[in-house]
Amino acid sequence: MASSPRHSTHHPTLLLRRHYPNFCALAPLRPTRQLPSLPQQQLQQKQHVGHDPSPSEPTTAAASPATAAAAGALRVGIVGFGNFGQFIAGGIQRQGHAVLATSRSDYSGYCARHGIRFFATADELCEAGPDVLLVCSSILSTEAVVRAIPFRKLRAGTLVADVLSVKQFPRNLLLEILPPGFGIVCTHPMFGPESGKHGWSGLPFVYDKVRVAKEGDQAAKCEQFLSIFEREGCRMVEMLCEEHDRYAAGSQFITHTIGRILSQLNLESTPINTKGYETLLQLTKNTISDSFDLYYGLFMYNIDNLDRAFEKVKQMLYGRLHNVLRKQIVERVPIP
């Protein structure tokens, strides 16, 4: 029996203009849960004496679809296999699961080198029967991508997830499009190829089980999917999509805005860098390594807040200017 979905009265496209207060509030941590057991082969590899892998080293060899099925591992289909999709695929494979991929661009060569099955179309990917379908598109292209997926070709009860930097928009879109029996879990790995290149330990992973069966195969696959990130060391944070957008969307937008502006100044390292300047250089590097589509989506989502903030600053500046002019012009004129 599936839990009741949390519907929104707003159309998904209108959410791009929503604004929220309190962006800097602290997020509650998800309670610790029992992890699904690993296949015996993976346990033996992890218990191997005398081997201490580095944070970025794969914990297991990449699993082929046949091997993964035999071991009870997941078959995760990724729709949108650009830089971030490839980055997430690495963690999925390190945990012994199989990755299937499709994208607008041809990544068949990359996939062949990394033990991943690449499909030219979403139709072919869905016909392969993934356990989990993970949407890794940009914010702005998500609606077109999701509406083009032939969900009728997936097995009933398939779990569908996303990794967008905003959460109410994809949640409402998936609730609108997906058949009732499909599971929906909205996630946001709050790190990327640059910040997570040395491992995912301690990095926050936010998720919301929007519509997932409380028991049975779908529930088990959801726990198995989330355990990928937990076993990689992520700090797991369970919260509603509304909470996520209040806490994270604005702060992430500010970070990317500052980083994009700094990148236009062509900042360079100097022999006398301060700690603060080093932080700004790193911020610039982290933000420009993400696609501009990501930033543009965040910009559209937070433009109302930006306009309001600029207006307040302008009022403060004009108020100060008014006082200066008043002293220069009015107060120097003697009263008759």
C-alpha positions in Angstrom: 0.0 0.0 0.0 1.6 3.3 -1.0 1.7 6.3 1.2 -0.4 9.3 0.3 1.3 11.7 -2.1 1.7 15.3 -1.0 0.1 17.3 -3.8 0.7 20.9 -4.6 -1.9 23.4 -5.8 0.7 25.1 -8.0 1.5 24.1 -11.5 5.2 22.9 -11.8 6.3 25.7 -14.1 5.0 28.3 -11.7 7.4 27.0 -9.1 10.3 28.6 -10.9 9.1 31.9 -9.6 8.4 30.9 -6.0 10.4 32.5 -3.2 11.1 31.3 0.3 12.4 32.9 3.5 14.9 31.5 6.0 17.4 30.0 3.6 20.1 29.7 6.3 18.1 27.5 8.8 19.8 24.3 9.9 18.4 21.1 8.5 17.5 18.2 10.8 19.5 15.0 10.4 17.9 11.8 9.3 17.8 9.2 12.1 20.2 6.3 11.7 18.6 3.2 10.1 19.6 -0.4 9.5 21.4 -0.7 6.2 20.4 -3.5 3.8 22.9 -6.4 3.9 25.6 -6.5 1.2 26.0 -9.5 -1.1 28.5 -12.0 0.4 31.2 -11.2 -2.2 31.1 -7.5 -1.4 31.4 -8.3 2.4 34.5 -10.4 1.7 36.1 -7.6 -0.3 35.4 -5.0 2.4 36.8 -7.4 5.1 40.0 -8.1 3.2 42.9 -7.7 5.6 45.6 -5.1 4.9 43.7 -3.0 2.5 42.5 0.5 3.4 41.1 2.2 0.4 41.3 6.0 0.0 38.0 8.0 0.0 38.0 8.2 -3.8 38.9 4.6 -4.4 36.2 2.2 -5.6 35.1 -0.2 -2.9 34.0 -2.8 -5.4 34.5 -3.5 -9.1 31.9 -2.2 -11.5 29.1 -4.7 -11.8 27.8 -5.8 -15.1 24.0 -6.0 -15.5 24.1 -9.9 -15.4 26.4 -10.0 -12.4 24.3 -7.4 -10.6 21.0 -9.3 -11.2 22.6 -12.5 -10.0 23.8 -10.9 -6.8 20.5 -9.2 -6.1 22.0 -5.8 -6.8 20.0 -2.9 -8.4 19.9 -2.0 -12.1 19.9 1.8 -12.1 18.9 3.5 -15.3 20.2 7.1 -15.6 18.4 9.5 -18.0 20.9 12.3 -18.8 24.4 11.0 -18.7 26.4 14.2 -18.7 29.1 15.2 -16.2 26.9 14.8 -13.1 25.2 11.6 -14.4 28.7 10.0 -14.9 29.8 11.3 -11.4 26.8 9.6 -9.7 27.2 6.5 -11.8 30.6 6.0 -10.2 29.2 5.8 -6.7 26.5 3.4 -7.9 29.0 1.1 -9.4 31.3 1.3 -6.4 28.5 -0.2 -4.4 28.2 -3.2 -6.7 25.1 -2.1 -8.7 24.7 -2.0 -12.5 24.2 1.2 -14.4 22.2 1.6 -17.6 22.4 5.0 -19.3 20.8 7.1 -22.0 21.4 10.7 -23.1 20.9 13.2 -25.9 24.7 12.9 -26.6 26.4 9.7 -27.5 28.3 8.4 -24.5 28.6 4.8 -25.8 32.4 5.0 -25.8 32.6 6.2 -22.2 30.1 3.6 -21.1 32.0 0.8 -22.9 35.1 1.7 -21.0 33.3 1.8 -17.7 31.2 -1.3 -17.8 27.9 0.6 -18.4 25.2 -0.3 -20.9 24.4 2.7 -23.1 21.1 3.0 -24.9 20.5 5.4 -27.8 16.9 6.1 -26.7 14.9 6.3 -23.5 12.6 3.7 -25.1 15.4 1.1 -25.3 16.5 1.9 -21.7 13.0 1.4 -20.3 12.6 -1.9 -22.2 15.7 -3.1 -20.4 13.7 -3.0 -17.2 15.7 -1.0 -14.7 14.8 -1.2 -11.0 15.3 2.5 -10.5 15.1 5.2 -13.1 17.2 8.2 -12.1 16.6 11.5 -13.9 19.9 13.6 -14.1 18.8 16.5 -16.3 19.1 20.2 -15.8 16.3 22.1 -14.0 15.2 23.8 -17.3 15.1 20.6 -19.4 13.5 18.3 -16.8 9.9 18.7 -17.9 10.7 17.9 -21.5 12.9 15.0 -20.5 10.4 13.5 -18.1 7.5 13.9 -20.5 9.5 12.1 -23.2 10.1 9.0 -21.0 7.9 6.0 -22.1 6.9 5.0 -18.5 4.4 2.5 -20.0 7.5 0.4 -21.0 8.8 0.2 -17.4 7.8 -2.6 -15.1 4.9 -1.7 -12.8 6.1 -0.3 -9.5 9.4 0.9 -10.8 11.1 3.5 -8.5 11.7 6.9 -10.2 14.2 9.4 -8.6 15.7 12.8 -9.5 18.7 14.8 -8.4 17.6 18.3 -9.1 18.8 21.2 -7.0 15.2 22.3 -6.4 12.7 19.7 -5.2 9.0 20.9 -5.3 9.2 21.3 -9.1 10.2 17.7 -9.9 8.0 16.3 -7.2 4.9 17.9 -8.6 5.9 17.0 -12.2 6.4 13.3 -11.3 3.2 13.2 -9.4 1.4 14.6 -12.4 2.9 12.3 -15.0 3.7 9.0 -13.3 1.1 6.2 -13.1 -0.1 5.7 -9.4 1.8 2.5 -8.8 5.2 3.9 -9.6 7.4 4.9 -6.6 8.8 8.5 -6.3 11.8 9.6 -4.3 13.1 13.1 -4.7 16.8 13.5 -3.9 19.5 16.1 -3.9 23.2 15.2 -3.5 24.4 18.5 -2.3 27.9 18.0 -3.8 29.3 17.5 -7.3 32.2 16.3 -9.3 34.5 19.0 -7.8 33.5 19.0 -4.2 33.0 15.2 -4.1 36.1 14.2 -6.1 38.0 12.9 -3.0 35.0 11.0 -1.7 31.5 11.5 -0.5 32.1 11.0 3.3 30.3 13.6 5.4 28.6 15.3 2.4 24.9 15.9 2.7 22.4 13.9 0.7 18.8 15.1 1.0 15.9 12.9 0.1 12.1 12.8 0.4 10.1 9.5 -0.1 7.3 11.3 -1.9 5.4 8.1 -2.9 6.9 4.8 -1.9 5.2 1.6 -0.8 5.6 1.0 2.9 6.5 -2.7 2.4 7.3 -5.1 -0.4 9.6 -5.0 -3.4 9.3 -1.2 -4.0 10.1 -0.4 -0.4 13.1 -2.7 -0.4 14.5 -1.2 -3.7 14.1 2.3 -2.3 16.1 1.4 0.8 18.7 -0.3 -1.4 19.0 2.8 -3.6 19.4 5.2 -0.6 21.9 2.8 1.0 24.2 3.5 -2.0 24.8 7.0 -0.8 24.8 6.0 2.9 27.5 3.4 2.3 29.5 6.0 0.4 29.6 8.0 3.6 27.0 10.7 2.8 25.3 12.5 5.7 21.7 11.4 5.0 19.1 14.1 5.6 15.4 13.2 5.2 13.1 16.2 4.7 10.1 17.3 2.8 10.6 19.0 -0.6 9.2 22.2 0.8 11.8 22.2 3.6 14.6 21.6 1.2 13.6 24.5 -1.0 13.4 26.8 2.0 16.8 25.7 3.4 18.9 25.1 0.3 17.6 26.7 -2.9 18.4 30.3 -1.8 21.8 29.6 -0.2 22.9 27.5 -3.2 21.8 30.3 -5.5 23.8 32.9 -3.6 26.9 30.7 -3.6 26.6 30.1 -7.4 25.9 33.8 -8.0 28.9 35.0 -6.1 31.1 32.3 -7.8 29.9 33.3 -11.3 30.5 37.0 -10.6 34.0 36.3 -9.3 34.8 34.2 -12.3 34.3 37.3 -14.5 37.0 39.1 -12.5 39.6 36.6 -13.7 41.0 36.2 -10.2 44.4 34.5 -9.9 46.5 33.1 -7.0 49.2 35.4 -5.7 52.3 34.9 -3.5 50.5 36.6 -0.6 47.0 35.0 -0.6 45.0 35.5 2.5 42.8 32.6 3.8 39.7 34.6 2.7 41.1 35.0 -0.8 41.9 31.3 -1.0 38.3 30.5 -0.1 37.0 32.8 -2.9 39.3 31.1 -5.4 38.0 27.7 -4.3 34.4 29.0 -4.5 35.0 30.2 -8.0 36.5 26.9 -9.1 33.6 24.9 -7.6 30.8 26.9 -9.1 32.1 27.3 -12.6 32.8 23.5 -12.8 29.0 23.0 -12.7 26.9 23.6 -15.9 25.5 27.1 -16.6 22.1 25.4 -17.0 22.2 24.6 -13.3 22.9 28.2 -12.3 20.3 29.5 -14.8 17.7 27.2 -13.3 18.6 28.4 -9.8 18.4 32.0 -11.0 14.9 31.6 -12.4 13.8 29.9 -9.2 15.1 32.7 -7.0 14.8 35.8 -9.2 12.1 37.3 -7.0 14.3 37.2 -4.0 17.2 38.7 -5.9 15.0 41.6 -7.1 13.7 42.3 -3.6 17.2 42.3 -2.1 18.5 44.7 -4.8 15.5 47.0 -4.2 16.2 47.1 -0.4 19.9 47.9 -1.0 18.9 50.7 -3.5 16.6 52.2 -0.9 19.4 52.2 1.7 21.8 53.9 -0.8 19.2 56.5 -1.9 18.4 57.2 1.8 22.1 57.8 2.5 22.4 60.0 -0.6 19.4 62.0 0.4 20.9 62.7 3.8 24.2 63.8 2.2 22.5 66.1 -0.2 20.3 67.6 2.5 23.3 68.5 4.6 25.1 70.0 1.5 22.2 72.0 0.2 19.5 72.6 2.8 21.5 72.9 6.1 24.0 75.3 4.6 21.3 77.8 3.7 20.7 80.2 6.5 17.1 80.4 7.7 15.8 84.0 7.1 
